[in-house]
Amino acid sequence: MNIQEFIQKVEHEFDQINPGSLTPESKIRDYFEWDSINALVFIALVNVEYDVEINADDLQQSETVTDLYQIIENRKNSVA
């Protein structure tokens, strides 16, 4: 996975994000709030697509798309 593929999956999953609007530097909270529904959808997306478990703390500590991507990549690499 590369960051552009990750961005495309996130944009596809969340209707409130216009395709092509996210960049690695985008502050994710500028696009939507981490409410319980969005958090669960994102956690499920990561689990299904990347076989990685993340939690609400990971989401709260992330500011940018790159922050989220790095968490997933680090967890994938630590399992492999």
N, C-alpha and C positions, 0 to 999 in steps of 0.2 A: 504494500500500500504506500502511496505517496500522499502528500498533503492535498494535492488537487483532487484526487479521488475521494479523499475523506470529506473535503468541502462539498463535493457534488452529492455525496450520500446525505450529508446534513441538510443541504438545501432541498433535496428531494423529500426528505422525511418531514420537514416542518413547512407547512403551507404559508406561514407568515414571513418566510424568507424568500425573497425573489431570487430565482436562479441567476447566477453570475454576480450576485452582490457581495458575497463573502470573499475575503482575502485572508491569507495567513495572519495578517496584523489586525483584522477586524475584532473589535471588542464585542464578544458574543451577547452581552447584556444590552447592547444597542439594538439588537434584533428581536430579542424576546427575554422574558423573565424566567428565571429558574424556579417556576412554581412546581408543585408536586407532579402535575401531569407532564409538563415538558421534561422534567428531570427523569421520570420513569420511562418516557419514550426514548430519551437519549441513552439512558443506561441500557435499555433493551436493545437499541440499535447497536451499541458497542458490543454487547454480549453476543448477539446473533452474527453480526458481520465480522467481528474480529476475535471472538472467543476470549474476550478480556472482561474482567469484572472491575467496574468502577463504582464509586458511591457518591452520595450527595456532597460529602466534604470535598471530593475531587472537583466537582462542578463549582462549588462555592469558591474554591481557591484559584480557579482558572479565570483569567481575564480575557485572553484572546483565543482565537481558533488554534493557533500554534500551541498554546498551553495545553489545550485539550488533546491535541494530536500527540504531543510529547508524552503525556501521561499514558495514552494507549500504547504508543510505541515502546515505552520503557517497560510496561507490564508484559507486552508481547515478547519482548526480548528476554525478560527475566524468566519466563516460563520455558522458552525454547531451549 
